[in-house]
Amino acid sequence: MSLSTDERLKAVLGELCPGDKVADVGCDHGKIANLAVQITGNDVFAIDISAASLKKTKDLSRELCQEERVVCLIGDGLFPVDNTDVDTAVIAGLGAHEIVRILASARKRYRKYVLVPHRHPDVLRRYLSDNSYGVNKDFIIKCGGKFYPVIVACGEGNVKYTSFELAFGKTRNEAMNEYMAERKKTLTAIIGKANGESLEKAEEELREIDKYENKRNNC
Ligand SMILES: C[S@@+](CC[C@H](N)C(=O)[O-])C[C@H]1O[C@@H](n2cnc3c(N)ncnc32)[C@H](O)[C@@H]1O
């Protein structure tokens, strides 16, 4: 049986390497955990807080005859792998506030994190910067008409973000340009409807987009 993957899952899996010891937090359908076994060559821990979600991973592992290789654990965040030799944490498809809570409550730091927050990525970027994480990659991908940030971090470092990067990541690719154009429309509409009330955060993001566009147009 071959598993279908979309661009978002491909981007996550593309950051895993042979030898990584992976925990997939919020495993749900189980595709990341099952494919991670094949990429890394190691057993993978699949964690979910919901028994119903974890069952999906178990069912998929069984179908793929990988039941022994995908170790399913019910629990919150990274707690279930506290006493293992996991070195790579994948946390995809959760909101940034929840990802921050999971990172902040973990008992140790990991060598590699592959993080895909589905909302408020600026909150996660600020947390990584304020808490001495390193960031090796931070890029936007487009999948099914939506945009997702993919952040590859490490437990030790000194990442810094500009105001622009907090909103749009560190990689100037085509998806980032499209996402920025979409945000510009949304922010302009929000500010247009504001009836004089102050929308400081939206206005600041829009100023950052304008600065970026001016620089790009003058190159
Ligand atoms: C939208 S799914 C994401 C599935 C997959 N990671 C992906 O990116 O396609 C989110 C999953 O995270 C689980 N989840 C939410 N908070 C969690 C937490 N604190 N610890 C573990 N799992 C959590 C939910 O039960 C759900 O199954």
The ligand as an SDF file (V2000), in Angstrom:
LIG
                    3D

 27 29  0  0  0  0  0  0  0  0999 V2000
   -5.0510   18.5760   12.8460 C   0  0  0  0  0  0  0  0  0  0  0  0
   -4.3380   17.1520   13.5670 S   0  0  0  0  0  0  0  0  0  0  0  0
   -2.7280   17.1720   12.8300 C   0  0  0  0  0  0  0  0  0  0  0  0
   -2.3430   15.8360   12.2760 C   0  0  0  0  0  0  0  0  0  0  0  0
   -0.9480   15.7850   11.6640 C   0  0  0  0  0  0  0  0  0  0  0  0
    0.0780   16.1000   12.6180 N   0  0  0  0  0  0  0  0  0  0  0  0
   -0.8430   16.6910   10.4690 C   0  0  0  0  0  0  0  0  0  0  0  0
   -0.1480   17.7120   10.5270 O   0  0  0  0  0  0  0  0  0  0  0  0
   -1.4770   16.3910    9.4350 O   0  0  0  0  0  0  0  0  0  0  0  0
   -3.9910   17.6660   15.2240 C   0  0  0  0  0  0  0  0  0  0  0  0
   -3.8390   16.4880   16.1820 C   0  0  0  0  0  0  0  0  0  0  0  0
   -3.1340   16.9580   17.3480 O   0  0  0  0  0  0  0  0  0  0  0  0
   -3.6910   16.3360   18.4950 C   0  0  0  0  0  0  0  0  0  0  0  0
   -3.3020   17.1640   19.6580 N   0  0  0  0  0  0  0  0  0  0  0  0
   -3.7590   18.4000   19.9860 C   0  0  0  0  0  0  0  0  0  0  0  0
   -3.1450   18.8520   21.0910 N   0  0  0  0  0  0  0  0  0  0  0  0
   -2.2630   17.8780   21.4740 C   0  0  0  0  0  0  0  0  0  0  0  0
   -1.3360   17.7400   22.5400 C   0  0  0  0  0  0  0  0  0  0  0  0
   -1.1880   18.7000   23.4520 N   0  0  0  0  0  0  0  0  0  0  0  0
   -0.5930   16.6100   22.6290 N   0  0  0  0  0  0  0  0  0  0  0  0
   -0.7490   15.6220   21.7170 C   0  0  0  0  0  0  0  0  0  0  0  0
   -1.6160   15.6910   20.6870 N   0  0  0  0  0  0  0  0  0  0  0  0
   -2.3550   16.8060   20.5600 C   0  0  0  0  0  0  0  0  0  0  0  0
   -5.1880   16.2750   18.1890 C   0  0  0  0  0  0  0  0  0  0  0  0
   -5.8370   15.2860   18.9550 O   0  0  0  0  0  0  0  0  0  0  0  0
   -5.1670   15.9340   16.6830 C   0  0  0  0  0  0  0  0  0  0  0  0
   -5.1960   14.5400   16.4760 O   0  0  0  0  0  0  0  0  0  0  0  0
  1  2  1  0
  2  3  1  0
  2 10  1  0
  3  4  1  0
  4  5  1  0
  5  6  1  0
  5  7  1  0
  7  8  2  0
  7  9  1  0
 10 11  1  0
 11 12  1  0
 11 26  1  0
 12 13  1  0
 13 14  1  0
 13 24  1  0
 14 15  1  0
 14 23  1  0
 15 16  2  0
 16 17  1  0
 17 18  1  0
 17 23  2  0
 18 19  1  0
 18 20  2  0
 20 21  1  0
 21 22  2  0
 22 23  1  0
 24 25  1  0
 24 26  1  0
 26 27  1  0
M  CHG  2   2   1   9  -1
M  END
$$$$
